[in-house]
């Protein structure tokens, strides 16, 4: 049976109760993890430290690595991948909730298809409680369709991903690219020959809030997204015409009012 590490990163602005719910969802998996590696991205609040200490007592395979200062997500995860003991790594955000059979189903796919390097899934986006599902982010299933999808949109749901450590490292690992750390990694992995697959069901509850629409808009986000699209073109992953199309769509989306962007996300980009 393949052993797995769970990789998480927490920083001081996160909610202690969300962290507790996230950790609890890992402990009740039908196929338990062999290691949980929690990166503390800089000093935390006392409340967060208390939750971490509580779960270290509950779980002797919860390991903590504290960064001296906040280095942001890409750098924190790069360190985490390096420190994980096992080749199969399950990513988990510290405010989301894994469904109980998540690890079991992902590991089964890896066992049945050893040629795969990345196994993702759909996610249910919820507000306040997991009984209030507002949308499901569905993604293509097979590798070729995932490659085509990646030219326009992020082809993986980062909080529910499971990947092979060596395939990530071979593509250069996580890199510092705020807002696009995961998307940038998938593109480099695809170009490096990694094989992708998405399970066609939701395996995680993703915590959604109206504030997300505000964070995904504005001039700063547009500037970062233009830089990312330019990087995809420079890598040869998209053509100049695909670059222009992506830029046109994204500038409109990012600069529209939050209420309209919310409708777009909920009605047009989700199921």
Secondary structure as UniProt FT lines:
FT   STRAND          4..10
FT   TURN            12..13
FT   HELIX           16..27
FT   STRAND          35..40
FT   HELIX           46..58
FT   TURN            60..61
FT   STRAND          62..66
FT   HELIX           73..83
FT   STRAND          88..91
FT   TURN            94..95
FT   STRAND          97..98
FT   TURN            100..101
FT   HELIX           102..112
FT   TURN            114..115
FT   STRAND          118..126
FT   TURN            130..131
FT   STRAND          133..137
FT   HELIX           143..150
FT   TURN            151..152
FT   HELIX           158..160
FT   STRAND          162..164
FT   HELIX           165..170
FT   TURN            171..172
FT   TURN            178..179
FT   HELIX           181..191
FT   TURN            192..193
FT   STRAND          196..207
FT   HELIX           211..215
FT   HELIX           219..235
FT   HELIX           240..255
FT   HELIX           258..263
FT   HELIX           264..268
//
